[in-house]
Amino acid sequence: MYPSRFRYEAPRSLAEAIGLLHDGGDDAKVLAGGQSLVPLMKLRFAAPQLVVDINNVPGLDYHRADADGTLRIGALCRHADLERSELLKTTQPTMASAAPLIADPIVRNRGTLVGSLCHADPQGDWASVVLALGGSVVAQGPRGIRAIPLADFVTGPFQNVLDPDEIAIEAVIPAAQGTRSGGYLKLERRVGDFATVGVAVALETSGETVTRAGIALTGVGGSTIGATSAAGALTGVPLTADRIAQAADLAAEAARPRTDHRGSAEYKRHMVRTFVVRLLSRTDAAAERAA
Ligand SMILES: Cc1cc2nc3c(=O)[nH]c(=O)nc-3n(C[C@H](O)[C@H](O)[C@H](O)COP(=O)(O)OP(=O)(O)OC[C@H]3O[C@@H](n4cnc5c(N)ncnc54)[C@H](O)[C@@H]3O)c2cc1C
């Protein structure tokens, strides 16, 4: 199908883009990678009257670490940039393992992490990863700049707290306070598919003690789920087999899967439990204790 008729603008500065969105109000949409917006427009599930393409806005295609280790991912940083990133491979195991699992190479070449967070698809992989890492989204609009923790950013399926004239300019991952470990596992029917079940685990350890834990679930509820009780069971104590089993049970309890053509709710819950055990058992902290 063809999209409904719309006006297309490709501003060359952030200020111009924000001005266009402000004038367009509820009928305007930002276009970043276009890998979710364009299919929705073609299916006529979205029919914006104004599309503001931010691809000509300079200086948004970065991902970099500040001196203290805080990671910043600009609004035009593509999934493929993150897949190829040496910085992620050496400092961000959860992100590095998720990047190659997003869609297929064609989508990864255009789609953006920030766009994925804004799209707020319950099956979007990046939201779980960023939630597990305690990340946030920085938004800029006519009233200034604000940082929104991801836990508060997504309000439901395909919904976020951005005002119509705000642009998400970057995602921010806080610096680790200890040694980082973790990963992302995804059950998909075939390579490149959306997640039937996805689990993100992000740990920080100091000596034998887990100083921070984040666990988040993809595809097993109406929106991305932060398994906070499961993460809480790991924090402040060493990573033992008992703690891992307890966290896996709590994460499975936090899941809200539905039975569908991809599997029964019980099967999906079982996969959450299995993935949590697998991810936690392969962390450096667990490996050291098992040795
Ligand atoms: C075939 C296919 C398979 C896919 N498989 C997966 C998968 O396995 N896992 C997965 O996570 N995703 C998957 N996706 C989605 C893909 O990751 C998209 O790239 C992503 O969801 C949206 O990023 P985008 O940059 O393309 O955003 P766009 O499509 O440009 O925008 C998406 C939405 O976010 C808004 N938006 C985008 N950027 C901003 C911004 N900076 N500020 C404010 N609002 C903004 C737009 O207005 C729009 O509402 C798939 C897509 C396709 C087409």
The ligand as an SDF file (V2000), in Angstrom:
LIG
                    3D

 53 58  0  0  0  0  0  0  0  0999 V2000
   11.9150   -6.1980    8.6120 C   0  0  0  0  0  0  0  0  0  0  0  0
   12.1570   -5.5360    9.9340 C   0  0  0  0  0  0  0  0  0  0  0  0
   12.6140   -6.2980   11.0040 C   0  0  0  0  0  0  0  0  0  0  0  0
   12.8580   -5.6950   12.2380 C   0  0  0  0  0  0  0  0  0  0  0  0
   13.3080   -6.4720   13.2640 N   0  0  0  0  0  0  0  0  0  0  0  0
   13.5930   -5.8980   14.4550 C   0  0  0  0  0  0  0  0  0  0  0  0
   14.1270   -6.6740   15.5310 C   0  0  0  0  0  0  0  0  0  0  0  0
   14.3680   -7.8640   15.4150 O   0  0  0  0  0  0  0  0  0  0  0  0
   14.3560   -6.0410   16.7030 N   0  0  0  0  0  0  0  0  0  0  0  0
   14.1210   -4.7090   16.8840 C   0  0  0  0  0  0  0  0  0  0  0  0
   14.3480   -4.1890   17.9620 O   0  0  0  0  0  0  0  0  0  0  0  0
   13.6420   -3.9450   15.8720 N   0  0  0  0  0  0  0  0  0  0  0  0
   13.3800   -4.5010   14.6720 C   0  0  0  0  0  0  0  0  0  0  0  0
   12.9010   -3.7220   13.6480 N   0  0  0  0  0  0  0  0  0  0  0  0
   12.6710   -2.2760   13.8850 C   0  0  0  0  0  0  0  0  0  0  0  0
   13.9710   -1.4940   13.6670 C   0  0  0  0  0  0  0  0  0  0  0  0
   14.8660   -1.7890   14.7120 O   0  0  0  0  0  0  0  0  0  0  0  0
   13.7640    0.0240   13.6130 C   0  0  0  0  0  0  0  0  0  0  0  0
   14.9640    0.5530   13.1230 O   0  0  0  0  0  0  0  0  0  0  0  0
   13.4900    0.7200   14.9200 C   0  0  0  0  0  0  0  0  0  0  0  0
   12.3670    0.1760   15.5740 O   0  0  0  0  0  0  0  0  0  0  0  0
   13.1390    2.2110   14.7170 C   0  0  0  0  0  0  0  0  0  0  0  0
   14.2830    2.9600   14.4360 O   0  0  0  0  0  0  0  0  0  0  0  0
   14.2910    3.9340   13.2090 P   0  0  0  0  0  0  0  0  0  0  0  0
   15.4900    4.7840   13.3590 O   0  0  0  0  0  0  0  0  0  0  0  0
   14.1540    3.1320   11.9820 O   0  0  0  0  0  0  0  0  0  0  0  0
   12.9940    4.8440   13.5190 O   0  0  0  0  0  0  0  0  0  0  0  0
   11.8790    5.4260   12.5630 P   0  0  0  0  0  0  0  0  0  0  0  0
   11.2030    4.3330   11.8150 O   0  0  0  0  0  0  0  0  0  0  0  0
   12.4000    6.5710   11.7890 O   0  0  0  0  0  0  0  0  0  0  0  0
   10.8670    5.9990   13.6910 O   0  0  0  0  0  0  0  0  0  0  0  0
   10.1520    5.1360   14.5480 C   0  0  0  0  0  0  0  0  0  0  0  0
    9.3000    5.9780   15.4910 C   0  0  0  0  0  0  0  0  0  0  0  0
   10.1170    6.6780   16.4250 O   0  0  0  0  0  0  0  0  0  0  0  0
   10.0110    8.0970   16.2330 C   0  0  0  0  0  0  0  0  0  0  0  0
   11.3740    8.6300   16.2980 N   0  0  0  0  0  0  0  0  0  0  0  0
   12.4780    8.1090   15.6780 C   0  0  0  0  0  0  0  0  0  0  0  0
   13.5650    8.7990   16.0330 N   0  0  0  0  0  0  0  0  0  0  0  0
   13.1440    9.7810   16.8540 C   0  0  0  0  0  0  0  0  0  0  0  0
   13.8160   10.8330   17.5480 C   0  0  0  0  0  0  0  0  0  0  0  0
   15.1450   10.9880   17.4650 N   0  0  0  0  0  0  0  0  0  0  0  0
   13.0790   11.6680   18.3140 N   0  0  0  0  0  0  0  0  0  0  0  0
   11.7220   11.5090   18.4200 C   0  0  0  0  0  0  0  0  0  0  0  0
   11.0440   10.5220   17.8010 N   0  0  0  0  0  0  0  0  0  0  0  0
   11.7370    9.6800   17.0280 C   0  0  0  0  0  0  0  0  0  0  0  0
    9.3530    8.2860   14.8740 C   0  0  0  0  0  0  0  0  0  0  0  0
    8.6150    9.4890   14.8080 O   0  0  0  0  0  0  0  0  0  0  0  0
    8.4790    7.0590   14.7770 C   0  0  0  0  0  0  0  0  0  0  0  0
    7.2800    7.2630   15.5010 O   0  0  0  0  0  0  0  0  0  0  0  0
   12.6400   -4.2890   12.4040 C   0  0  0  0  0  0  0  0  0  0  0  0
   12.1890   -3.5270   11.3130 C   0  0  0  0  0  0  0  0  0  0  0  0
   11.9500   -4.1270   10.0990 C   0  0  0  0  0  0  0  0  0  0  0  0
   11.4870   -3.2840    8.9460 C   0  0  0  0  0  0  0  0  0  0  0  0
  1  2  1  0
  2  3  1  0
  2 52  2  0
  3  4  2  0
  4  5  1  0
  4 50  1  0
  5  6  2  0
  6  7  1  0
  6 13  1  0
  7  8  2  0
  7  9  1  0
  9 10  1  0
 10 11  2  0
 10 12  1  0
 12 13  2  0
 13 14  1  0
 14 15  1  0
 14 50  1  0
 15 16  1  0
 16 17  1  0
 16 18  1  0
 18 19  1  0
 18 20  1  0
 20 21  1  0
 20 22  1  0
 22 23  1  0
 23 24  1  0
 24 25  2  0
 24 26  1  0
 24 27  1  0
 27 28  1  0
 28 29  2  0
 28 30  1  0
 28 31  1  0
 31 32  1  0
 32 33  1  0
 33 34  1  0
 33 48  1  0
 34 35  1  0
 35 36  1  0
 35 46  1  0
 36 37  1  0
 36 45  1  0
 37 38  2  0
 38 39  1  0
 39 40  1  0
 39 45  2  0
 40 41  1  0
 40 42  2  0
 42 43  1  0
 43 44  2  0
 44 45  1  0
 46 47  1  0
 46 48  1  0
 48 49  1  0
 50 51  2  0
 51 52  1  0
 52 53  1  0
M  END
$$$$
